[in-house]
């Protein structure tokens, strides 16, 4: 027993000795951890951090926790658990901008970075991203952190040269120097990259690499460890087509987007067999996609969008990329159909493709193949703005994962398949701007419970059937839409009741919906907050709801209806209002500028508004478009325009404004379209218009302006495209300086008091030689053509013409005018022009209207005019023309002799004057019948009278004799007529005689 006790004591002593030895000589971890709880951070490192803080500007007090002894507990600081050395500084600005856009900036750190950080010898992680250091250079001493593995300085406002000292960080695995600020850093060389042999992630986005554009790939090839490489927007410009040595075989991610590459698709990319992500978007790559791309079978994301010169047909070999999840080929120049391409993608045993974006390839067309229904993992189909035709295949209903179906802006037609109603996960259905027809019913929407956005419109015209919505009146939709847009789909005549169930709507559009109804009362009670309200081009009546609420920057389009009453007051955050072509009356609200201070576009034209322009419009400083035309507004145009500095379009035409043009209007150097026609404005041509250096359309027609046309118009308005000064009182000559407006495609100075000659340099106006389709712009103008005023709205670019009629111009018509090959209207009528018609007038092959009437032109009509096959309106009357009228092509359709009258020397069809060589040989008067022509005429006259009387008499009498019912009706009518005459004339006469007696 004693032995056992001794052994026990010995054992306990041994165990105690062993434990003490381990604790004090081996310093085991759990005791160390215990000690850590009582040991603060290293003092020298704490002081280094405080010195670092002193150099920073911290407007939001993000570093307010940097006080006290325990620096390891400070925000953004991480210490080693055992040694208590600072190993991580995490000061990334994680805050995002608020609605005002300044919240992000208020949390940005700035200032200078103290080299005291060098004391932190164990630092392995440094993140200063998303701050703003004001363009200072990245500190060179960052290259001295020998244990650094992670360095993130992205979007931190660093500028200047990237220090090559970073190449000393041999343990670095993550480096992000990307910058998207005005202080973009740059590099002089990339040789320092060779020192980063552990680097796996490199992002130099927006760092200026233009100085190394010829050898950037060689420098990167020295880092075989790279897995992820991001070089977007680096101004590289040079993408080698081939590369002999290649050590980047470990790359999984490669982003070379937005660099301005202009080469063909490089062949060396096919060597990256492990690559899963390839982004070359927003370059200028050209040519076709090479077949070698099909060898990159690991690809999951391929983005070649926005290259514009990538072309050719999409081939089925891309179907080898069975791991592909996202394919974006949008905004290129691919052409042909996609049947084989889709067939190739669908041949994978289990296609993983989730996103297919082929949008905006104008030459891409054909029909959508049924095989698209085999890509069962598709979530997003984006085929907008192409040339697809035909119907949507029924197989689209098989894509049970589909969330977005975007087929807008194509040429597809036919009926919309009801199988779309199976897509229960569909969020966006965009079928806008196609040629749909047929009937839309509730079945199309049966299971669309996830739908948030619905856009359908058609451009189909007769004889194609219309697109009609035949939806049950009491239908309750299965979805809760946020965006609803229907255009040219007939829902009417009644406004659909089911709209009231869509309580979360933000956009509501029913344009050209065939409504002929009063807006329902429940519409006033809807608690929507709308971004867009569009009921344009219907026949809706009554007053517009004023209780509707709108989101910031909302738009309201109610044009071309029968709405009435005063201009409705809505919430002040509406920015665009179009109420044109309605029955609104009363004045423009006097407080409109206070009511809508953020308004950018206001169109109240074609109503019955009266009164003056309210002065409060000057408060709408962001106004871009103001259209008040075709109303009954009066008074002078107020002098307030210096307070709306970005006004782009001003249309006050067709009102009753008087007085002079206000001087502040000339301050608007941003003005592009100014229409003041059909008022009672007076004075000389406003001097302030010299500031209109960017003016595109200027219309002062039908007013009372006077004085001479200033020569500076041609110098100060060099980009003017359309000018109308007709029906005023301008005098003097047409300045030759007008010829400086070489882009001008329409000029009308008719019905003034202008004199002198037509400047021959008008033939230099190149605007009348260009293809109108290449010069598209939105503008409108009243054009006097073909004998009447025509309003060209949004298609003014199609009118190329010169109108100088109704003046006192003299001299000959300049032959140079025939250089204007695209001119379609030439009106020089009612002047004193002389000489001959231009000999080469046939060069005006696009001419539709030619009016040279009431001048003093002589000579013949040029025979070449017969080649003007587009000519539809011609007037050559009241001149001194002579000779034969051409008798070919269009001249065979001019059957109205009045267009040639007043030219005694003209002959030929349609005039009664025959040309001499058309006169028939005189008849032989020595025939056996001796009666003279006059005798024959007299006898024939009397004979014809006799025959006519006999035929007429017998025709009536024979009918009455043979047809009993006609005879009874005739004599009944005669009797009735006799009775009426007796009552009207005989009885009053008899009564008068009795009264006299």
Secondary structure by P-SEA (a helix, b strand, c coil): caaaaaaaaaaaaaaaaaaaaaaccccccaaaaaaaacccccaaaaaaaaaaaaaccccccccccccccccccccccccccccccccbbbbcccccccccccccccccccccccccccccccccbbbbcccccccccccccccccccccbbbbccccccccccccccccccccbbbbcccccbbbbbcccccccccccccbbbbcccccccccccaaaaaaccccccbbbbcccccccccccccccccccccbbbbccccccccccccccccccccbbbbccccccccccccccccccccbbbbcccccccccccccccccccccbbbbccccccccaaaaaaaaaccccccccbbbbcccccccccccccccccccccbbbbccccccccccccccccccccbbbbccccccccccccccccccccbbbbcccccccccccccccccccccbbbbbbccccccccccccccccccccccccbbbbccccccccccccccccccccbbbbcccccccccccccccccccccbbbbcccccccccccccccccbbbbbbcccccccccccccccccbbbbcccccccccccccccccccccbbbbccccccccccccccccccccbbbbccccccccccccccccccccbbbbccccccccccccccccccccbbbbccccccccccccccccccccbbbbcccccccccccccccccccccbbbbccccccccccccccccccccbbbbccccccccccccccccccccccccccccccccccccccbbbbbccccccccccccccccccccccccccccccccbbbbccccccccccccccccccccbbbbccccccccccccccccccccccccccccccccccccccccccccccccccccccccccccccccccccccccccccccccaaaaaaaaaaaaaaaaaaaaaaaaaaaaaacaaaaaaaaaaaaaaaaaaaaacaaaaaaaaaaac
